[in-house]
Amino acid sequence: MGFLLISLSIVFEVRSQDRNPDFIISDNYWIWKCDDQAVQVMHMLQQSITHLQFAVDTMDVSSSVYQAFFKGVDPSVVKGYLQNIIDGAEFVSPTITEPPSLICATEDNPYWATCEKLGIPGMWPLDTPFILLCPEFFNGTMNPFPAPHFCNTFNQAGTGLVGYDIWYTQYGVLVHELLHLYLGTAFMEPEVYDVNDCIALPASQSVTNPQSYAYYVTNVLAGCTQFPTNVIRYPDRELLEADSSLLNDVAQLNGNCTSNAIVGNITTFLSCSKNGITP
């Protein structure tokens, strides 16, 4: 089946003129296909940017939260990636330079099934400026932001944190996926998700681990200050701490779309049934 290639600039012009509800703009972000949830996404994004700016402005390399998740990483590097999200910096690849887009995966596009199968709240399709927000992102069980001072506690030995996943909020998911976009990477060795595994990462790996940023900003927002200093273990993990069957599912989605159809083309992207993704 052939795809009609339409430049994103043309789509922008047409849809902004007729005020199509499928498309709205928030700062430098474009929000697509979110229907009744578009305003919710826009407000969540704007609040997230405000909270990220606070995280950047108050960043202290000697603080317990910075030391927990980034150790001796040059704070200008961490600030740089977070500032990209704040600014909605353009996605740059050899073939495209465009603002980031948030797209709601609805039942009328093929990524709905992908979201349901993998059970994930969001994903970054490889080498695109797009972040997919899955139904789980809106299912009512995920809070927009962490509750103030509702922090993880130490285990009995004092060697790790226990409790709920503080990062697992719309804010944390958005930061995680946008870090993938701005890092330009999907599968890292290792990519870890568990809070204790993130704390145990050396500085050289934490700076390229999207989950480290998600934990950092959510803990900063919640005002958490107590973290273990002697976590020494983390397993060699990848993609959502996944087993081989899940990795195979993702690999199968890493098929070919003709003529680089997804690049810069929201219409074709939403019609393309096979494309690389990363949660």
N, C-alpha and C positions, 0 to 999 in steps of 0.2 A: 504494500500500500504506500503510495507516495504521500509526501508531506508538503504543504504549501509553506514556503519559507517567507516569513514576514519580519522585518527588522524590528527590534524592541523599541527603537526610537519612533517608528511609525505607530506601533501599538500604543505607546505612551501618548502620542499626540491625539490619536483618535479617541482613546478612552478618557483622556482628561477633558476633551471637548464635550463629549456627551455625558460625562459624569457617570459612566458605567459603574454600578455598584461592585462589579468584579474587581475593581482596581482603585486603590487609594494611595496617597503619598503621606508618609510621616517622616519629617526631616529629610534625610537622604535615603530613606528606605522606601521600597515599593512593596505594597501588600496586595496579594492577588487571591482571588477565588475564595475569600473568607465569608462572603455573604453577611449574615446577621452577626457573625463573630468578628467582623473587620474592625469595628470600633473597640471591642475588647482587646484585640491584638495591638491596635494602635496605642491604647492607653497603657497596656502592659509594657510595650516597647519604650514609650516615653518615660515611664517610671523606672524602667531598667537602666536607661541612659543616665537618669539622675543619680541612681544608686551607684552606678559604675563610676561616675565622676567623683562621688564621695570617696569611693575606694581608691581612686587614683590620687586625689588631693591629700588623703590622710595616710598614704602608703609610707611605712616606716620599716626599713630593712631589719631593724633590731627588734621589732615587735614579735610576740610569740606566734601570731598567725602567719606572718611572713616567713619566719624561720621554719615553721611547721611544713609549709607547702612549697617554698622556693629556696630555702637555705641561703646560700651566698650568691644567688643569681643577681646580676646587675639589675637594680629596680627599673632602670630606663628601658630594659627589654620587656619586662612585664607590663610596665605602663604603656609601652608602644602598642602592644597587642590589644590591651583594653581600650586605648584611645582610638584604635581603628573601629572598634564596635561603637564607641560613643559618637564618633564622627560619621559612621556609616560609610567608611572609606570604600572607594570603588574596588571591586574585584578585578584583578589584573592577571591576564594569562597571555600567552603568545597570540591568541586569536580574538580576545575580547577585553574590553575595559568598560565595566558597567557597575551601577550601584547594586548593593545587595537587595534581594527580594525575599520576602516571607510569603510562602504559598501554603494555603490550607489544603490538605489532601482530602477531597470529598469523594463521594461514591461514584461520581461521573468521571474519575480519572484513574489510571491503573495503579497509582501509588497507594490508593486506599487499601487494596489487597496486600501490598507489601507491608504497610504499617500494621495491619491486622495480623499478618503471619508472624512478623518479627516481634510484635508486642512492644513497640518502642514509641516514645512521644514525639520524636523528631529525627531528621536525618539530613545530611548534606550530600546531594548528588555530585559525584566527582567532577571537578574542573568546571563548575558552574557558579554563578552568583546567587544560587537559589538555596534557601533553607525550607524544607518541607515540615510543616506542623501536622502531626498525625492526630487522629481522633482522641488518643489517650491524653493529648495535651489539653483537651477540653472536656474530659469526662467527669469533672467535678471532684475527683479525688486528689488532684494536684493543686496545691495552693499556688497563688501567683508568686509569693515571696515567703521566706522563712519567718517564723514568729520571733519577735525580739526575745533574746536571752533564753530561747529554747534550744539549748546546746547539747552536744553529745557529752557523755560522762566517761570517766576512766573505768577500765576494767579493774578487777580486784587486785591484779598484780601491778597496776599502774603502767602497763606497757602498751596500751592501746586504747582506742575509743570504742564505746558501745552505744547503742541507741538507734535512733532513726537516721535515715539518709537526709541530712540537712540540705544537701544540694538539690534534692529531687523536687524542684519547684519549676514553674514556668520560667522564672528568672535563670535558674541554674541550667536548665536545658538549653535555653536560648544562648547563653554564654558559651556552653560547651560546643554547640553546633557552629556558632560563628567563629570560635577559635579554630575549628577544623578548616573553615573557609579561609581565614586569614593566614593560618599556618600553611595551607595548601597541601595538607597531608591527610591521609585516610587511615592507613594501617601502620602503626608505629611499633617499634620493638623496645620495650613493651608498652602497650597502652593499658593503664590500670584504672580501675573505677573505685574500688573499696577505699574508704578514707584512710585506713591504716597503711594500705599499700601505697597510696599517694604520699603520705607522710614519710614513708621509708625510701621513696625515690631519691637518688642523688640529684644534685642541682642540675646537672647536665641533661637529665631526662625529664625532670619536673617541668622545665621551661617549654618543652614540646609536648606535654601531656595535657590535652584539653580539660580533663577532669580536675587537674590541680587548680586551674583557674576557677572552675565552677565551685570547688570547695572553698577557695580563698575568698571569693566575692560574697558567697552566701554566709560564711562565718563572719566576715567583716560587717555585713548588714545586720546580722543577728546580735552582734556585740560579743561574740565568743572569744575568750582569751586563754583558755586552758587546753594545752595540747601536750601529749607525751613527747619526750626527747630521746627515748631509747627504743623506738620501734625499729627492729632490725630485719624484718622479713617482708618479702613480697614475692608472690609466685610470678612466673613468666606468663603474663596474660596478654590477650589481645581482645579486640572488639567485644565489648560488653561481657567480658569474662566468658566468652562463648565456647560452646563445644564445636566439633568439626561440622556437625549438620547445619548449624546456623551459619558458619563461615561458608559452607557450600551454597546455601540459599543466597547469600550476598554475592558470591562469585557468579552464580547463574544470572543475577541481575546486572552483571557487569558486561552485558552483551553489546552489540553494535547498533547504533542509530545512524542511518545513512547520512552522508554529507555533513557530519558534525551538526546534525539537526538541532540538538538541544542548545547549542551555544548561542546565546543572545536571542532566543526565540521562545517566548513563553507559550505560544500556541502549540508549536511543535513539541516542546518539552512536555507539556501535559498530555500529549497524544502518544508519546514514545513509551512503549511498554517495557523496554529494556535499557537500563542505564546504570552506571555504577553509583552506589550509594554508600554512605558510611554513617552509622548512628553516632 
